[in-house]
Amino acid sequence: MKKNIFKPISLVISVSLLATMCPMQIFAAEQTQEQDTTIQIVHTNDIHGYYTETKNGTLGFAVLKSIVDQEGADLVLDMGDTFHGQAFATIDEGSSIAQLMKEVGYDAVTPGNHDWSYGAERLKELEKIGGFPILAANVTSLNGDDFFEQNYLVKEVTADDGTKLKVGVVGVIDDEFYRSTASDNIAGLTFEEEAQEATKIAQYLNDVEKCDIVLAMTHQSNCEEFIANIKGIDAVLAGHEHIVMDESYPDSEGKLVPVVEAGYYMNNIGVMELTLDAESKEIVSVDERFYTMENDIAENEQVKESISEIEKQQQVTLSQTIGYTENAYPYSWEDVRIAQQDIGKLVTESYMEFTGADVAFENAGGIRAGLDAGDITYQDVISISPYGNVVVTKKLTGKEIIDILNQSLAIGKACDDVYTIQKEAVAKGEDPYQYSWPEDSGSYLQFSGIDVETNENGQIISAKINGTDVNEKEMYVVAMNNYLGESDLYTALPAAGVEQEFGTCEQALIKYIRNRNNVNEAEGSAEASQEPLTRGEVVQLLMTAADAYQPNLQKTDIIKGYDDGTLHEDMKATKLEALIMLNRAFGTLPESSNSSHTLSVDDFTDIPVWAKSEMEDVLQSGIVEATANGLFHPNETIDAEQMEMYINQVLDLFEGNK
């Protein structure tokens, strides 16, 4: 089937532009000021779920919105790895990020390799929640059809002097990322060669749409190579490399094409300023500047309030304490790529305990945070292992294990060499980013279960598993996350095949932490009924219990969605939510025959206004007891034992009223 690339969308916007920052020029030509016209493009990349201002440099969406408004941005674009990473994003599979992006006013997004982590169909759902097109023109179904509904954007803008300009945008993802994304997440899809696809659509935007400017968005590991194979594109906005970039490279026809990237974690927000001759519409300069915390931009109050509301919704689940540690487990992006770390040991030991494996590996890129001493929450664990990967086991020979670790040690040595040079550059007042980390830095392995001794060249000279010398021909069980198991760098891993698939990486960590806190399996089994229920589990209990009283009961009669349109069935249910759903399931509860058992919402001081109407019926039924301090504690979680107690009380009420 022939692929249809012609799926345009046109938007019209008038803006007034104001620029106050000093630009860093990346491409320029002599210009006559009075004949020039300028537009601004605000761009982000590699946000990885970071969403609010932090002391570590993250600006956040509320600041971003202020920048967009201040700049009078003609386009707002994101170059991927956006919806996945921090617990704020992961807990609701990216919808929190998509909601905030909608408020900021993004025009388009191109996906990064991590954006597929919830599955391809979920990415389409996030596109709808965010109200922007996801542009990945080189991602197709196996029959050749475009996977996303839209593969380019056309937007008409009014520049600062009133000149009307037509901007075309094509988005593509590096086709190499097909192999760095878990296969189940992209099953049935193909990533075509991206430069060829970008050029094809650029030609259409130039020749048919008659665009004055054609931009390419790409999540890309090698921008210079990408540009060398394209033509018909005026500028490239990139993501993936986690660097602040403003360079120019020649395209396939020798034309210098500017390419920019705005670091990572929203520590930098980029503004690409395109200046054109107002009469000829020819680009005469492309300037790039970056906002950082030093610019001290105030947060947009509306977006700030939205962030607060989302945090409140998520807090019930995220704040659950799952364990305690007397010792801290520090995390550093650099350190976890050059040597064995305590946090790496914690993760890999959890995999071994989870699976019973002899050895465990974890790639450095799979560890994203550490632990402070003290209570450990669900959010802490999600932040360490945010990718939703599952733990798998494979059988490898002793020789294969040694070869893999030798390869990993060589990566660590190369990383350490660069890091040393970067630190020396900082000490000299030079730019440390002129020295790039190896592309495979995230593949350095943290490991457990095997003790190794190395020589002066960093190669293994002896190794022991379970206290015994490794036998090169013997088969050993090795645990790892499924993403690492498909690595094309350590070729023995995908060749081995999966022996067994277990739960998620965060489940392994949670279980390990609880066991380290002396919660044994017998106690865990006895306390299973005391585990907090999810919203979905509460609904299932109620659907069964209330069936005889409301035969045509539907799930949506019981559970209501959030503003993003999703039900969040995997979120932990609060006591307040559970009792309101109980009332809905039975179609209003009978009143207690004993008036001394009934209560009113006025008997509690902490029932929110929105819940008072439905909670009045619940309290009149007499199933809730009064408290001495007048506190209901609406945000407490509810377990199966408590829920069944409430259900049984309601069933007794119905039975008594027959």
VOGU-3710 file (C-alpha; in Angstrom, 3 decimals, decimal comma):
1> mkknifkpis> 0,000/0,000/0,000  1,382/3,372/-0,964  2,108/5,648/1,959  0,055/8,843/2,051  2,115/11,751/3,348  -0,354/14,516/2,628  -2,248/15,116/5,853  -1,981/18,865/6,507  -3,295/21,038/9,270  -3,363/24,840/9,064
11> lvisvsllat> -3,594/27,285/11,944  -3,663/31,086/11,879  -2,261/33,184/14,683  -1,335/36,846/15,154  1,305/37,700/17,713  3,255/40,694/18,981  6,885/39,805/19,651  9,180/41,124/22,366  12,783/39,966/22,780  14,951/41,087/25,664
21> mcpmqifaae> 17,791/38,551/25,832  21,164/38,648/24,092  21,229/36,116/21,230  23,947/33,607/20,427  24,153/33,775/16,647  24,513/30,442/14,899  23,897/31,531/11,317  23,857/35,034/9,873  24,031/37,077/6,681  24,272/40,798/6,082
31> qtqeqdttiq> 20,848/42,373/6,433  19,040/45,657/6,033  17,186/46,138/9,310  14,146/47,950/7,969  13,464/45,141/5,455  13,693/42,313/7,979  10,921/40,419/9,723  11,330/38,060/12,664  9,536/35,124/14,295  10,332/33,201/17,483
41> ivhtndihgy> 10,144/29,457/18,074  10,253/28,244/21,683  11,549/24,683/21,966  12,216/21,977/24,560  13,532/18,421/24,545  14,335/15,527/26,883  12,092/16,779/29,689  11,843/13,193/31,031  8,884/13,995/33,269  10,507/16,989/35,025
51> ytetkngtlg> 7,654/19,418/35,389  8,217/22,120/38,009  10,900/24,547/39,131  13,676/22,948/41,193  16,874/24,108/42,855  18,804/21,841/40,481  17,901/24,013/37,505  14,612/22,705/36,142  12,458/25,628/35,016  9,172/23,751/34,733
61> favlksivdq> 5,992/24,234/32,740  4,770/27,275/34,698  7,971/29,168/33,827  7,832/27,830/30,281  4,342/29,276/29,841  5,612/32,681/31,006  8,448/32,501/28,461  6,050/31,527/25,674  3,840/34,498/26,529  6,761/36,888/26,949
71> egadlvldmg> 8,265/35,886/23,612  4,904/35,949/21,817  6,021/32,589/20,435  4,896/31,767/16,902  5,587/28,071/17,446  6,145/25,934/20,550  7,807/22,595/19,783  9,148/19,620/21,759  11,663/17,128/20,454  10,862/14,078/22,552
81> dtfhgqafat> 11,577/11,992/25,652  8,885/14,018/27,332  6,155/11,813/28,828  8,260/9,303/30,730  10,779/9,508/33,562  9,912/11,127/36,874  7,154/9,656/39,027  4,931/12,656/38,236  4,810/11,447/34,636  5,002/7,703/35,157
91> idegssiaql> 2,229/7,291/37,731  -0,471/8,205/35,187  1,376/7,096/32,049  2,184/10,595/30,840  -1,240/12,239/31,027  -0,089/14,754/33,664  2,638/15,976/31,297  0,271/16,070/28,317  -2,216/18,179/30,319  0,467/20,732/31,184
101> mkevgydavt> 1,732/20,833/27,610  -1,800/21,619/26,479  -1,920/24,569/28,880  1,447/25,849/27,646  0,182/25,685/24,052  2,520/23,295/22,243  1,996/23,199/18,484  3,696/19,842/17,860  5,833/17,110/19,425  8,086/14,484/17,928
111> pgnhdwsyga> 8,571/11,317/20,006  11,781/10,182/21,645  12,772/6,572/22,279  11,435/6,681/25,872  8,057/8,080/24,823  7,074/4,610/23,556  7,489/3,086/27,026  3,746/2,932/27,728  3,098/1,385/24,320  2,361/2,894/20,917
121> erlkelekig> -1,377/3,214/21,439  -0,875/5,105/24,688  1,254/7,604/22,778  -1,743/8,275/20,535  -3,912/8,796/23,615  -1,417/11,329/24,978  -1,572/13,133/21,650  -5,329/13,604/22,147  -4,981/14,631/25,793  -2,353/17,229/24,875
131> gfpilaanvt> -4,271/18,615/21,917  -1,183/18,684/19,674  -0,049/16,464/16,799  2,768/13,985/17,369  4,897/14,172/14,237  6,881/11,052/13,355  6,556/10,754/9,611  8,919/7,799/9,363  6,911/5,584/11,753  4,601/3,306/9,805
141> slngddffeq> 2,448/0,256/10,323  3,570/-2,965/8,674  1,216/-2,318/5,748  2,962/0,988/5,027  0,302/3,321/6,464  1,340/6,230/8,667  1,037/5,324/12,332  0,164/8,840/13,462  -2,782/10,643/11,921  -0,649/13,637/10,990
151> nylvkevtad> 2,941/13,669/9,775  3,540/17,373/9,250  2,215/20,727/10,431  1,544/23,869/8,435  1,007/27,043/10,428  0,444/30,580/9,189  1,949/33,207/11,467  2,112/36,986/11,531  5,626/38,234/12,197  6,547/41,316/14,217
161> dgtklkvgvv> 6,152/43,738/11,298  2,851/42,258/10,133  4,344/40,063/7,413  2,369/36,871/6,833  4,545/33,760/6,823  3,721/30,121/6,216  5,764/27,690/8,303  5,942/23,969/7,569  7,174/21,481/10,170  8,091/17,827/9,628
171> gviddefyrs> 8,927/15,477/12,497  10,989/12,272/12,366  12,669/9,943/14,860  16,101/8,358/14,449  15,412/4,926/12,931  18,118/3,416/15,143  15,824/3,915/18,146  13,629/1,086/16,867  16,195/-1,228/18,463  16,515/0,748/21,691
181> tasdniaglt> 12,822/0,599/22,515  11,235/-2,497/24,077  9,829/-4,523/21,176  6,372/-4,988/22,719  5,914/-1,220/22,808  6,309/-0,872/19,046  4,958/-4,228/17,881  3,593/-3,955/14,345  5,487/-0,737/13,576  8,461/0,104/11,375
191> feeeaqeatk> 10,877/3,031/11,697  11,907/4,034/8,178  15,130/5,915/7,363  14,435/9,355/8,763  16,471/11,690/6,503  14,859/10,331/3,365  11,368/10,724/4,823  12,092/14,240/6,103  13,355/15,274/2,658  10,289/13,844/0,915
201> iaqylndvek> 7,872/15,785/3,098  10,048/18,931/2,974  9,739/18,862/-0,803  5,946/18,716/-0,504  5,924/21,577/2,003  8,083/23,693/-0,312  6,526/22,832/-3,677  2,864/22,216/-2,859  2,175/24,042/0,404  4,483/26,892/-0,690
211> cdivlamthq> 5,861/27,314/2,818  8,194/30,240/3,439  10,054/28,276/6,122  10,476/24,511/6,504  11,640/23,124/9,859  12,542/19,585/10,862  11,973/18,242/14,381  13,934/15,119/15,246  14,923/12,949/18,199  18,367/12,161/16,871
221> snceefiani> 21,668/10,602/17,913  23,741/12,155/15,107  22,510/15,528/13,891  25,489/16,162/11,603  24,867/12,905/9,738  21,119/13,538/9,594  21,607/16,992/8,057  24,157/15,655/5,564  21,400/13,473/4,104  18,533/15,995/3,913
231> kgidavlagh> 17,660/18,900/1,638  14,944/21,522/1,444  14,985/22,174/5,209  15,880/25,570/6,645  16,594/24,618/10,276  16,565/21,558/12,535  15,410/21,327/16,151  16,742/18,240/17,920  16,615/16,168/21,078  18,220/13,061/22,613
241> ehivmdesyp> 21,853/14,058/23,153  21,160/16,018/26,377  23,359/18,917/25,299  22,960/22,620/24,676  23,669/22,845/20,967  23,713/25,659/18,419  25,628/24,457/15,393  25,386/24,505/11,591  26,127/21,596/9,253  26,006/21,298/5,446
251> dsegklvpvv> 23,054/19,423/3,942  23,256/17,131/0,913  23,431/20,172/-1,389  26,042/21,990/0,689  23,677/24,530/2,272  24,497/25,266/5,924  21,564/24,216/8,098  21,356/25,427/11,718  20,564/22,801/14,370  19,686/23,529/18,000
261> eagyymnnig> 19,054/21,489/21,134  18,066/22,735/24,601  19,875/20,446/27,046  17,657/18,264/29,224  15,219/18,220/32,198  14,056/21,724/31,157  17,230/23,220/32,614  17,324/25,222/29,400  14,450/26,505/27,276  15,481/27,442/23,766
271> vmeltldaes> 14,283/30,293/21,580  15,143/30,057/17,891  14,733/33,460/16,217  14,388/33,401/12,449  14,890/36,672/10,586  13,723/36,908/6,981  13,812/39,544/4,286  10,233/40,842/4,440  10,001/41,143/0,669  11,797/38,050/-0,640
281> keivsvderf> 10,979/35,850/2,385  14,579/34,606/2,309  16,148/33,740/5,692  18,948/36,161/6,507  19,806/34,986/10,029  19,022/32,305/12,579  19,809/33,187/16,175  19,520/30,886/19,192  19,277/31,883/22,852  18,486/29,971/26,011
291> ytmendiaen> 16,591/30,731/29,169  17,931/29,272/32,429  17,221/29,810/36,126  19,515/32,846/36,007  16,870/34,718/33,992  14,567/34,570/37,038  11,292/34,298/35,116  8,137/34,287/37,239  5,851/31,267/37,041  2,512/31,484/35,264
301> eqvkesisei> -0,077/31,291/38,042  -2,657/29,282/36,106  -0,188/26,545/35,146  1,260/26,598/38,653  -2,225/25,970/40,046  -2,770/23,099/37,601  0,481/21,499/38,740  -0,664/21,760/42,342  -3,989/20,089/41,543  -2,318/17,197/39,717
311> ekqqqvtlsq> 0,131/16,725/42,578  -2,768/16,500/45,030  -4,457/13,837/42,911  -1,253/11,802/42,773  -0,095/12,261/46,344  -2,193/9,486/47,844  -0,337/6,867/45,831  3,093/8,468/45,715  3,335/9,191/49,428  2,820/5,599/50,564
321> tigytenayp> 5,770/4,445/52,662  7,055/1,073/51,571  10,156/0,831/53,743  13,000/2,526/55,582  16,753/2,790/55,145  19,359/3,939/57,622  21,873/4,456/54,816  21,604/6,807/51,847  22,064/5,484/48,310  23,432/8,492/46,369
331> yswedvriaq> 22,868/8,874/42,634  24,920/10,757/40,075  24,365/10,505/36,299  28,128/10,485/35,815  29,187/8,186/38,665  26,748/5,423/37,758  28,418/5,284/34,332  32,008/4,912/35,498  32,052/2,599/38,547  29,952/0,316/40,725
341> qdigklvtes> 27,612/2,288/43,010  25,551/1,407/46,077  22,339/2,295/44,240  23,376/-0,059/41,427  23,980/-2,795/43,982  20,541/-2,226/45,506  18,808/-2,500/42,137  20,656/-5,579/40,931  20,359/-7,382/44,275  16,601/-6,803/44,112
351> ymeftgadva> 16,529/-8,519/40,700  18,421/-11,510/42,064  16,067/-11,897/45,009  13,028/-11,389/42,771  14,075/-14,106/40,335  16,486/-16,422/42,145  19,125/-15,690/39,476  22,854/-16,270/39,941  23,840/-12,855/38,560  22,027/-9,604/37,797
361> fenaggirag> 22,816/-6,713/35,443  21,358/-3,206/35,198  22,383/-0,694/32,558  23,393/2,688/33,997  20,760/4,456/31,891  18,075/2,437/33,644  18,868/3,968/37,048  17,559/7,511/37,339  17,709/8,412/41,041  19,007/7,372/44,460
371> ldagdityqd> 17,620/7,179/47,997  18,035/9,459/50,981  18,259/7,967/54,459  14,862/7,611/56,123  11,449/6,546/54,902  11,225/5,162/51,363  8,062/5,992/49,441  6,482/4,655/46,281  7,599/7,863/44,557  11,218/7,199/45,546
381> visispygnv> 11,103/3,772/43,931  9,413/5,041/40,762  12,083/7,724/40,451  14,853/5,101/40,596  13,206/2,855/38,028  10,737/4,962/36,026  10,553/3,092/32,737  7,954/0,435/33,441  10,307/-2,323/32,291  9,921/-5,896/33,482
391> vvtkkltgke> 12,561/-8,171/34,971  13,564/-11,122/32,806  16,051/-13,950/33,161  18,352/-15,409/30,516  20,822/-18,276/30,560  24,391/-17,339/29,656  27,646/-19,220/29,737  30,371/-18,144/32,120  32,397/-16,949/29,131  29,520/-14,814/27,855
401> iidilnqsla> 29,124/-13,195/31,273  32,855/-12,414/31,492  32,886/-11,030/27,924  29,889/-8,799/28,666  31,475/-7,437/31,833  34,801/-6,806/30,079  32,923/-4,839/27,425  31,102/-2,905/30,151  34,338/-2,131/31,981  35,801/-0,710/28,758
411> igkacddvyt> 32,751/1,570/28,416  33,212/2,699/32,017  36,879/3,472/31,389  36,023/5,556/28,313  33,365/7,424/30,307  35,768/8,062/33,173  38,363/9,451/30,776  35,877/11,979/29,374  34,570/12,895/32,811  38,113/13,573/34,014
421> iqkeavakge> 38,742/15,890/31,052  35,421/17,687/31,626  36,259/18,325/35,285  39,672/19,646/34,275  37,992/21,955/31,755  35,668/23,339/34,423  38,649/24,021/36,674  40,277/25,970/33,823  37,098/27,950/33,110  36,577/26,192/29,777
431> dpyqyswped> 33,418/24,719/28,281  33,257/21,094/29,524  30,687/20,128/26,880  33,226/20,389/24,094  34,169/16,892/25,293  31,355/14,430/24,579  30,548/11,302/26,531  30,532/8,021/24,591  27,172/7,340/22,941  26,991/4,001/24,755
441> sgsylqfsgi> 27,622/5,493/28,225  24,184/4,394/29,437  25,096/0,788/28,642  27,728/0,579/31,384  26,566/-2,198/33,727  25,950/-2,210/37,438  25,976/-5,842/38,602  25,563/-8,243/41,523  26,187/-11,931/42,168  29,644/-12,028/40,657
451> dvetnengqi> 32,914/-10,897/42,237  35,602/-9,871/39,763  39,275/-9,008/39,949  40,863/-6,913/37,193  44,396/-6,200/35,984  46,015/-2,810/35,385  44,282/-2,611/31,987  40,878/-3,005/33,582  40,265/-6,503/32,203  38,921/-9,336/34,342
461> isakingtdv> 41,539/-11,861/35,446  39,368/-13,823/37,874  35,669/-14,078/38,734  33,562/-15,964/41,245  29,822/-16,725/41,355  28,458/-18,012/44,651  32,047/-18,142/45,909  33,168/-20,510/43,155  35,367/-19,726/40,156  33,316/-19,051/37,058
471> nekemyvvam> 33,254/-21,993/34,663  33,355/-20,591/31,128  31,256/-23,467/29,749  28,687/-23,645/32,553  25,259/-22,000/32,125  24,215/-19,386/34,673  20,874/-17,622/35,180  21,196/-13,858/34,737  18,461/-11,324/35,604  18,071/-7,924/33,937
481> nnylgesdly> 15,417/-5,542/32,693  13,819/-6,476/29,375  15,216/-3,375/27,648  18,795/-4,428/28,407  17,916/-7,975/27,394  17,286/-6,759/23,853  20,533/-4,775/23,628  22,339/-4,964/20,302  25,537/-3,813/22,049  25,885/-6,910/24,223
491> talpaagveq> 25,019/-9,337/21,425  24,913/-12,405/23,667  21,851/-11,018/25,482  19,261/-10,947/22,668  20,734/-14,166/21,284  20,071/-15,963/24,564  16,309/-15,471/24,517  14,110/-14,977/27,571  13,928/-17,856/30,027  11,265/-16,300/32,234
501> efgtceqali> 9,509/-12,952/32,582  8,717/-11,559/36,024  7,033/-8,390/37,334  8,184/-4,831/36,832  11,509/-3,451/37,998  9,830/-1,261/40,607  7,961/-4,298/41,966  11,282/-6,049/42,445  12,639/-3,027/44,299  9,567/-2,673/46,510
511> kyirnrnnvn> 9,655/-6,342/47,472  13,373/-6,210/48,204  13,054/-3,077/50,335  10,190/-4,579/52,324  12,141/-7,776/52,893  15,120/-5,763/54,090  12,756/-4,196/56,601  12,108/-7,682/58,013  8,741/-8,206/56,368  8,916/-11,916/55,495
521> eaegsaeasq> 6,792/-13,734/52,964  4,469/-15,238/55,578  3,726/-11,838/57,083  3,281/-10,396/53,615  0,747/-13,067/52,770  -1,170/-12,493/56,010  -1,216/-8,763/55,335  -2,289/-9,052/51,694  -5,804/-7,981/52,580  -4,332/-4,853/54,170
531> epltrgevvq> -2,669/-3,679/50,967  -4,267/-0,431/49,693  -6,810/-1,004/46,942  -6,697/0,788/43,616  -9,685/2,683/42,263  -10,191/-0,109/39,744  -10,139/-2,808/42,443  -12,773/-0,931/44,451  -14,991/-0,789/41,367  -14,646/-4,545/40,792
541> llmtaadayq> -15,646/-5,316/44,378  -18,658/-3,033/44,087  -19,758/-4,346/40,694  -19,997/-7,825/42,235  -21,592/-6,756/45,526  -24,231/-4,442/44,027  -25,211/-6,531/41,018  -28,406/-7,844/42,661  -29,487/-4,309/43,555  -28,623/-2,618/40,255
551> pnlqktdiik> -28,595/-5,312/37,519  -27,699/-2,874/34,735  -24,877/-1,279/36,690  -21,984/-0,013/34,555  -18,452/0,774/35,682  -18,876/4,408/34,686  -21,884/4,659/37,011  -19,455/4,141/39,884  -16,154/5,730/38,923  -15,733/9,162/37,398
561> gyddgtlhed> -12,731/10,388/35,414  -10,312/13,209/36,032  -10,074/16,334/33,891  -7,892/14,494/31,389  -10,773/12,098/30,639  -9,091/9,021/32,121  -10,386/6,981/35,065  -6,979/6,399/36,714  -8,038/2,926/37,801  -4,469/2,081/38,821
571> mkatkleali> -4,273/4,889/41,380  -4,757/4,005/45,036  -8,309/4,694/46,198  -8,877/7,048/49,105  -11,432/6,305/51,825  -13,523/9,228/50,593  -13,524/8,004/46,983  -14,346/4,440/48,024  -17,377/5,444/50,115  -18,730/7,723/47,408
581> mlnrafgtlp> -18,343/4,909/44,864  -20,098/2,594/47,335  -23,066/4,962/47,445  -23,213/5,170/43,651  -22,965/1,408/43,211  -25,995/0,693/45,382  -27,961/3,664/44,062  -28,127/5,565/47,372  -27,734/3,721/50,657  -30,591/2,919/53,063
591> essnsshtls> -30,719/5,040/56,198  -29,842/3,369/59,467  -32,825/2,363/61,614  -30,833/3,496/64,654  -30,640/7,285/64,593  -27,807/7,261/67,127  -25,579/5,685/64,448  -26,234/8,313/61,787  -23,934/11,249/61,196  -23,858/14,414/59,096
601> vddftdipvw> -21,123/16,042/57,066  -21,184/18,768/59,714  -19,815/16,214/62,185  -16,493/16,327/60,319  -14,298/19,317/59,550  -12,225/17,864/56,708  -14,749/16,581/54,152  -14,178/18,680/51,007  -17,037/20,753/49,629  -17,276/18,810/46,379
611> aksemedvlq> -17,960/15,561/48,286  -20,458/16,756/50,882  -23,634/16,007/48,937  -22,833/12,351/48,236  -21,177/11,817/51,615  -24,337/12,987/53,400  -26,132/9,839/52,161  -23,226/7,657/53,253  -23,154/9,157/56,741  -26,931/8,832/57,131
621> sgiveatang> -26,571/5,084/56,553  -24,642/4,730/59,802  -21,729/2,737/58,362  -19,180/5,409/59,348  -18,280/5,953/62,973  -17,819/9,320/64,637  -14,347/10,466/65,689  -13,405/12,340/68,837  -11,531/15,077/66,960  -14,078/15,495/64,170
631> lfhpnetida> -11,605/14,421/61,468  -12,688/12,043/58,722  -9,206/11,683/57,129  -10,619/11,567/53,576  -7,247/10,955/51,877  -6,379/7,792/53,785  -6,131/4,730/51,564  -8,520/1,825/51,978  -7,698/-1,886/51,949  -9,769/-4,924/51,006
641> eqmemyinqv> -10,633/-5,778/54,600  -11,998/-2,298/55,277  -13,886/-2,183/51,976  -15,519/-5,537/52,589  -16,571/-4,362/56,056  -18,378/-1,363/54,562  -19,990/-3,516/51,858  -21,204/-6,064/54,419  -22,694/-3,292/56,537  -24,598/-2,019/53,521
651> ldlfegnk> -25,839/-5,514/52,653  -27,055/-5,893/56,252  -28,960/-2,622/55,890  -30,710/-3,821/52,745  -31,491/-7,166/54,407  -32,938/-5,443/57,469  -35,193/-3,250/55,310  -36,867/-6,167/53,523
//
